[in-house]
């Protein structure tokens, strides 16, 4: 085609007008296209080592969590939710696979990419949570700690990765050397320490993860998205900038209930599991005057991560995706702040297993609070239902949607936590029942003994209660997976060696 100068000028003017119109009328990022409207988006928020010290939980009087509180007010809050294992690795493997540790044999830590292997008959063909969404037409994205490290390869379309460790770290620890009374050979070195560090939020990995997530929330998508955001705090070390400590003055800190002879009536296995000399003990914290300082640091870390979550919720509202997004927020387990003699998770008692769980979705009630027991294992099937996806028949958890929408009462619901092979804790009907591998038992009635100080397992009056609670114990207790280990705790090293030896003898 031959164009003269007049024609070229005409086309140039047309192009200029088009560009000016486009600049003045940008694509509305508040809406995805029609395809993406078919299914709701998912914002999946995992918070590491977060116990129930939230304002909306009323479990601790000095908590300052306005953003977690507003999320709870905008959806459904479970005040009695429990992890499947009081340890990061197996807890997260359970949530992401939809299977119990007692089913998979994943009782300890394992590489994200080794959970699904040909030599584990239970997990070799499992479809992970993020993968299920991707297989059903979702654009999957994630950053931070979702699985134990980050995420299994191939389960995310976009990965922001995870910064190594739990830094940033000062040149020298402030208080705790990480070894305690351990000789360094039987136990590993904990990250536990507390203090004001670094100077600014921008130096925290969680802050950068929030920025990454906000950038993705401001994008346009031609399909529904699944965005996973895994926060590291309040996992130890309890380091955050000074301003978060200032929100929790030391003179406002209240100590948690503690009884020095509390463990005199528990089985020997419980004492072995609770033998954690690398962690600060409550007695040490009392003697040194550090107890309030540890709690202050933990509360500061919670307030910091609450702020970051608030930034994400604000971005979601501004993006326009909010009316078509399902939100779930959960933690992998609780954390003891001096209860039962130490500062750690690592136990089948209430402060170690109980953690926040909340859902917000267009079709869910707002401000509903559910006190019946629930399991983190139920996150997978519940998200599928809320998003209108077909159920995954491998899920061992319960779909919580009928409970949240009032179609069920939750009267007979329970929560099962497993710590190592054949050690289980059951929460149901106002009781906690614990049974260990050697037959040792604990039983607590929470209405009269919320701190679990009096073991009723040997009381004849509670024989029927024990029989009832035993019905919730798993029928399957898989041997330790060959690649799952927990070298931090000699009891579990010994248990894995014993069960491996027994399995070999049977073969």
C-alpha positions, 0 to 999 in steps of 0.5 A: 500500500502506498501512503503519501504524507497526508495519509501518514499524518492522518494515521499518526493523529488517529494513533495519538488520539487512541493512546491519549484515550487509553491513558485517560481510561486505564484498564480497571484493575478492580475487576478480573475478566468474565472467566475469573468471575466463575470461581472465587479467588483464594487468599491463604495466610499461614502464620508460623508459631502463632498461638491464640493470643489475639484480641478476638480470642480473649485468651490474653489480656494484652494482645493488640491485633486490630487487623486479625480482629477485623478479619475475624469480625468479617468472617468466621472465627474458630476459637478451639482449632488444633493442629495435627502435630505440634511441630512445623514440618508434619503439621504443614505436610498434613494441611497441604496433603490433607492427610493425618501424620498417623496415615503418612508416617510423616511425624518429623521434618521432611524436605517439601519435595520428598513428601510425595515419593514412590516409596511412601504408598500413602503419599506417592500420588497425593495431590497437594492443596495448591496443586488441586487448585491449579489443576482446577483452573486457578493461577497459583502463587505463593511466597514465604513459609507455606509447606515447611520450607516454602512449597513443593516444586511444581505446585505454584505457577508463581513462586516468590520463594522464601528467604533462608532462616528466620533472620535478620540476625544481630552479630551476637545473640541478646539473651539466650545462647540457643543451647541452654543446658544442652551439651550440644550433641544430644540436642540441636541449637534453637533459634530462641532469643528475644530483643529489639532488632532490626531498626526498620520493618523494611528489613524483615522478610515478612515485610518483603513478602507482604510487598510481593503479595500486594503487587500480585493483588493489584494485577489483572487475571484471566482466571481465578487466583490462589495466593499463598502468603506464609509469615515467619513471625512470631517464630523465634528468634523473637526479633522485631523493631523497637516500635512493636515492643513499645506497644507492650510496656513491661509493666502491662505484661501479665504472666501465664498460669504456672504450677511448679509441680504440674508434671508430677502426675504425667506419664514418663513418655510425656516427660521425655517429650518435654525434655527440652534443655535447649529451650528456656525453662519457666524456672529459669525465666522466673529466677532471671526476671526474663519471663515478662520480657519473653512474653513482651517480645512474643506479643511484639512479634504478633503485633508486627505480623498483624500489621503486615496482615493488615497491609494485605487486607487493605490491598485486597479491599483496594484491588476490588477482588475482595467481594470475590475472594475467600480468605483463610488464616491459620497457624501450624500450632500453638506455642507455650509461653511458660505453661508446662514448664517451658517456652516451646511448642513440642507437646500434646497439651492445649497451649501447644496444639491450639492455634487460630483458624478463621475463614472469610468468604462472600457466602459466609456469615460475618462475626460468627464465633465457633467454639466446638473443636476443629482441625487444621486438616479441615482447611483443604476440604473446606476451601474446595467447598467454598470455591465450588470445586469438586471434593477430593476423596483423599481428604481426611479432614471435615468440610467446615462449611455446613458448620459455619453456615449453621447447617450443623451444630458441631456438637460431636466434633473433635480434634486429633493431634499426633506427636510421633508414632502412637502418641495422640491427643484428642480434644472433644466434649470439653475434655483433652485425652492423651494416650502415649505409645506405652499406654500412658494416659492423661485426661483433663476436664477443661471446665474445671481445669483449663490449665490441665494441672490435674490428670484424671486418667487414673480416676475411676469416675472418669473411666467411661470418659476415657472409653468414649475419647478412645473412639477418636484415636486413629485406627492407622498408625503408620511407621515413621516415613524413612526420610522423616526425622526429628533430630532435635529431640532424642526421644524421637530419634530413639522412637524412629530407630525402634520402629525402623528396626521392628519394621525391618524384622517383620520384612 
